[in-house]
Amino acid sequence: MTSTTAASSIRVDDLRKSIRNGSRTVEILRGISFDVAAGEFVAIVGSSGSGKSTLLGLLAGLDTPTSGNVVLNGTAISYLPEDKLAEVRGKLIGFVFQSYQLIPTLTALENVLLPHELNAPASEQKAGRERAMELLQAVGLGERAEHYPVQLSGGEQQRVALARAFILRPPIVLADEPTGNLDSKNGAHVMDLLLDLNQREGTTLVLVTHDPAVAAHATRVLTVRDGEVIADERKSVEQV
């Protein structure tokens, strides 16, 4: 496998994913390769069934490819043991889900804090709480920190999820249709907050979307069709 360069935050090498469906093998990804530079904002677009969400799951180490590999900040993750993979994910990746994935029995503050409590030493818990409150304030929810998910609107829950994704200052943030469950007004607000946090924190951002308005914010757009990247468009700053 070709080694990753220092400038690459993400490297995808000949990534393939197939599943058995009875006697038939279904190819979901068909040999995808690309690099993402540190600090780059990439949108992955494509129709339903194109393979874009499968690709994002493989980037996050949530699934194992049939062949090929994903390298994050120099670490090949695709075939790591689960305990090692969980450790790498905790250090390198913040993930924003379309369906928020908040724990209903935890407050907004506790949901944001959870990755920190799972990955940071006990000596840093006070700093983690301060960081969580700063992030909630940054997404406009400082006064809602003690509210439970059921007491929050969909847009507010997604803003909690954004804060949670950034709590550990991950070098890479992955987002799966982060505005897909929101109306256009709340979706635009969440997208603005995501971009603001991303620029402030200096992370690499890879986002899957079917919405051209969301993809228009990216500096690079990868179009996936039938498990292959059919277009790789880079934009100038003036075009974003």
C-alpha positions in Angstrom: 0.0 0.0 0.0 1.3 3.4 -0.8 2.2 5.4 2.3 0.2 8.5 3.1 1.9 11.9 2.8 2.2 14.3 5.7 -0.3 16.7 4.0 -3.0 14.0 3.8 -5.5 13.8 6.5 -7.4 11.0 4.8 -6.2 8.5 2.3 -8.5 6.0 0.6 -6.7 3.1 -1.3 -8.7 1.0 -3.8 -11.6 0.7 -1.4 -14.1 -2.1 -2.3 -17.2 -3.3 -0.5 -19.4 -6.1 -1.6 -22.2 -8.2 0.1 -23.7 -11.5 -0.7 -27.4 -11.5 -1.6 -28.3 -15.2 -2.0 -26.2 -16.6 -4.8 -25.4 -13.1 -6.1 -22.6 -10.8 -5.0 -23.6 -7.1 -4.9 -20.7 -4.6 -5.4 -21.4 -1.5 -3.4 -18.0 0.2 -3.8 -15.8 -0.6 -6.8 -12.2 0.4 -6.1 -12.4 4.0 -4.8 -9.1 5.9 -4.2 -8.6 9.6 -3.2 -6.7 11.7 -0.7 -8.1 14.5 1.4 -5.7 17.2 2.6 -5.7 18.4 6.1 -8.2 21.2 6.6 -10.1 20.4 3.4 -13.9 20.4 3.2 -15.2 17.7 1.0 -18.8 16.9 0.1 -19.7 13.5 -1.1 -22.8 13.5 -3.3 -24.8 11.0 -5.2 -28.2 9.5 -5.6 -29.7 7.0 -3.2 -27.9 3.7 -3.5 -24.8 5.2 -5.0 -22.6 4.0 -2.2 -21.8 7.4 -0.6 -23.1 6.5 2.9 -21.2 3.2 2.8 -18.1 5.1 1.9 -18.5 7.4 4.9 -19.1 4.5 7.2 -15.8 3.0 6.0 -14.0 6.3 6.5 -15.2 6.3 10.1 -14.2 2.7 10.7 -17.9 1.7 11.3 -17.7 -1.1 8.7 -14.9 -3.2 7.2 -14.2 -3.1 3.5 -14.0 -6.2 1.3 -10.5 -5.0 0.2 -8.5 -1.8 0.2 -7.8 0.5 3.2 -8.6 3.8 4.8 -5.7 5.7 6.4 -6.4 8.5 8.9 -3.6 10.8 9.8 -1.1 8.1 9.0 -2.9 5.2 10.7 -4.4 2.4 8.6 -7.8 1.7 10.3 -9.7 -0.8 8.2 -8.6 -4.0 9.7 -7.7 -2.9 13.3 -9.0 -4.9 16.2 -12.1 -3.3 17.7 -10.4 -2.1 20.9 -7.7 -0.4 18.9 -10.1 0.9 16.3 -12.3 2.5 19.1 -9.2 4.2 20.5 -8.2 5.6 17.1 -11.8 6.8 16.4 -11.9 8.5 19.8 -8.8 10.4 19.1 -9.2 11.2 15.4 -12.9 11.4 14.5 -15.9 13.5 15.4 -19.1 12.1 13.8 -22.4 14.0 13.1 -25.3 11.7 12.4 -28.5 12.6 10.5 -30.6 11.2 13.3 -28.7 13.1 16.1 -28.0 9.9 18.1 -28.4 11.7 21.5 -28.9 9.6 24.6 -32.4 10.5 25.9 -31.5 10.0 29.6 -28.6 12.5 29.4 -28.9 16.3 29.3 -27.5 18.3 26.4 -24.4 19.0 28.4 -24.0 15.4 29.4 -24.4 14.3 25.8 -21.7 16.7 24.6 -19.4 15.6 27.4 -19.8 11.8 26.8 -17.0 11.3 24.3 -14.7 13.3 26.6 -15.6 11.1 29.6 -15.0 8.0 27.6 -11.6 9.0 26.2 -10.0 11.6 28.4 -8.3 11.0 31.7 -10.1 11.8 35.0 -7.7 14.7 35.6 -9.1 16.5 32.5 -12.8 16.2 33.4 -13.1 19.7 34.7 -11.6 21.1 31.5 -13.9 18.9 29.5 -17.0 20.4 31.2 -15.7 23.9 30.5 -15.1 22.9 26.9 -18.6 21.4 26.5 -20.2 24.6 27.9 -18.2 26.7 25.5 -19.3 24.6 22.5 -23.0 24.7 23.6 -22.7 28.5 23.8 -21.1 28.5 20.4 -24.1 26.8 18.9 -26.6 29.0 20.8 -27.6 26.5 23.5 -25.8 27.7 26.6 -29.1 28.2 28.3 -30.4 24.8 27.3 -27.5 22.8 28.8 -29.6 21.1 31.4 -32.4 20.2 29.1 -33.0 16.6 27.9 -33.3 15.7 24.2 -37.1 15.3 24.4 -37.2 19.0 25.6 -35.3 20.2 22.5 -36.4 20.7 18.9 -34.9 18.7 16.1 -32.7 21.7 15.1 -31.5 22.1 18.7 -30.7 18.4 19.0 -28.6 18.5 15.9 -26.8 21.5 17.4 -26.0 19.5 20.5 -24.7 16.7 18.2 -22.4 19.3 16.5 -21.0 20.4 19.8 -20.4 16.7 20.8 -18.6 16.0 17.5 -16.0 18.8 18.3 -15.6 18.1 22.1 -12.3 16.2 21.7 -10.9 18.6 19.1 -10.7 15.8 16.5 -8.6 16.5 13.4 -11.3 14.9 11.3 -15.1 15.5 11.4 -17.4 13.2 9.3 -21.1 14.2 8.8 -23.8 12.0 7.4 -26.7 14.1 5.9 -26.5 16.5 9.0 -29.4 18.6 7.7 -31.4 15.7 6.3 -34.0 15.6 9.1 -34.4 19.4 9.3 -36.6 22.0 7.5 -34.8 24.4 5.3 -34.4 27.2 7.8 -33.1 24.9 10.6 -30.9 23.1 8.1 -29.3 26.3 6.9 -28.7 27.4 10.5 -27.1 24.0 11.4 -24.9 24.2 8.3 -23.7 27.7 9.2 -22.8 26.5 12.7 -21.0 23.5 11.4 -18.9 25.6 9.0 -18.2 28.1 11.8 -17.1 25.4 14.2 -15.0 23.7 11.5 -13.2 26.8 10.5 -12.6 27.8 14.1 -11.3 24.4 15.0 -9.3 23.9 11.8 -10.5 20.4 11.2 -10.8 18.3 8.0 -14.5 18.0 7.1 -16.1 15.2 5.0 -19.8 15.4 4.6 -22.3 13.2 2.7 -25.3 15.0 1.3 -28.0 14.8 -1.3 -28.7 18.6 -1.1 -26.9 20.7 -3.7 -27.2 23.8 -1.4 -25.2 22.0 1.3 -22.6 20.7 -1.2 -22.2 24.2 -2.5 -20.4 25.2 0.7 -17.6 22.6 0.1 -14.3 23.4 -1.4 -14.3 20.0 -3.2 -17.2 17.8 -4.3 -16.8 14.1 -5.0 -19.7 12.6 -7.0 -20.3 8.9 -6.5 -22.4 6.7 -8.9 -22.7 2.9 -8.8 -19.9 2.6 -6.3 -17.4 4.7 -8.2 -16.2 8.3 -8.0 -17.2 9.7 -11.4 -16.3 13.4 -10.7 -13.9 15.2 -8.4 -14.5 19.0 -8.6 -12.3 21.4 -6.7 -13.4 25.0 -6.2 -11.6 28.2 -5.6 -12.4 30.2 -2.4 -14.2 32.7 -4.6 -16.6 29.9 -5.8 -17.7 28.8 -2.3 
